[in-house]
């Protein structure tokens, strides 16, 4: 199974840090956010990865290279200024991702999910990892009805930015700029999206304050790859 790291965003909420550094290269715990993600993918057995880049994208290419130092093969999808958004970025590399399911993960999160591929039935177009709502996103995104994602429910969760997809979900999209949310909502309404509630550590590194908090947590606790839940990290998702 192949994987895609979504790294083309501008990172407006991170300014001024992202005026000169692409958000995926911002560091926490002694490594860039995207490096943490690549190492997790390698540990989970993913060997081939594509990274989409736009804002200051060549900085990412120069830093990460061909992936050999991480034990994986990496290629890049260079997007135009302003990027193509998530669904558009995936659509751009659909041929390379191949005919089977693939993983797509945001570059600007820190999560200890094992990234083990789920079994996607023939009628399942996506499998989303949902997490408890952080303080800055209390309303959540979706609900869960057993193992199926629903648009409404008494308890809602936040989409983590980790999902497995079948290429059929994106194949009908025209190439160009396209957000992911409408694509997911349509598939969820059709009953074609599975999901899980992940209770481990997840951090949306969306602001300078959360980046600083993650850096402190990673430097003062057991480390990002020991597979243990870290109470300090679980407090990072502050407003």
Secondary structure, DSSP 8 states (H G I E B T S, - for coil): --EEEE-----GGGTTGGGTS-GGG-EETTEEHHHHHHHHHHHTT--EEEEEE-TTHHHHHHHHTTSGGGTSEEEEEE--TT--HHHHHHHHTHHHH-SS-EEEEETTEEE----------TT--EEEEEE---GGGTT-SEEEETTEEES--SSEEEEEEEEEE-THHHHTS-SS---SHHHHHHHHHTT-EEEEEE-S-EEE--SHHHHHHHHHHHHHSS-TTS----HHHHT----
